[in-house]
Amino acid sequence: MSVILIDGLKTVGFHNGILRIECIEAGPNGEERSSGTLLIPGNQAGQVLKSLVEATQQLEKRLREQQQPAAAPTAGNA
């Protein structure tokens, strides 16, 4: 299995029924360089993208919940 670091997207195209997403990463001096290409069958692209959005939203929600400070006790509960 390959691992691709994605700092950004360079190009997105659709050719021969395949969604092709060219990914970039930041090099050592901050220059952009190719990190790989995501190839998603066209008939699966909508579901894959929807799943990524939903997973990102769930992760964001969990992170917000972890960052909330614990509720302080009220005067009647002290």
N, C-alpha and C positions, 0 to 999 in steps of 0.2 A: 504494500500500500504506500502511496506517495503522500507526502505532506506538503501543502502549499500555504505559504504565508501570504495573506492578501492585505496589503495596505491601501489598495485602490483598484479601480477598474480602468483599463485602457480602452478597450473596444468591446462592443457587444454586437453580435451579428447572428443572422439566421440563414443557414445554407444547407441544402439537401436534407431538410427536416431536423436539423440539429441546431440548438441554441448554443452559440460559442461565446464564452466570456473570457477575454484575455485579462489576466490578473497581473498586477505589478506590486513590487515591494520596494522599500527604500533601501538603497545600498549603503555602504559604509560612510560615504561622504554626502548622503542625502539624495543622491541621484536615483532616478527611477530605473528599475530594471525588471524584465519579465520574470514572473515567478511560476507561471504555468497557465494552462487554459482549462476552464471548466467546460465539459461537453455534456449537454443535457438533451436527451431526445425531446423533440418538439411536443409530442403528446404527453410528456411528463413535466414539462417546464412549469406550467401553472401550479401544479400540486407541489413541486419541489420549492418554488419560490414562496408559496403560501406557507409551507411548513417552516421555512427559514424565518419568515416574518413572525409567525406564532411562537416559535422557540425563542427568538430574540425578545419578544414582548414578555414571555414568561420569565426569562432570565432577568430582565430589567426589573420586573415586579419583585422578584426574590431579593435582588440586590437592594432595592429601596426598603424592603421590610427589614433587612439586616442592618441597615444604616440608621433606622429609627431608634432613638434612645428609649430605654426601658421607661415605662410610665412611672412617674414619681408618686409615692404614696400620698394620699390626701390626708388632711388634718384629722379626720375622723378615724383613719386607719393607722395612725402613727402609734 
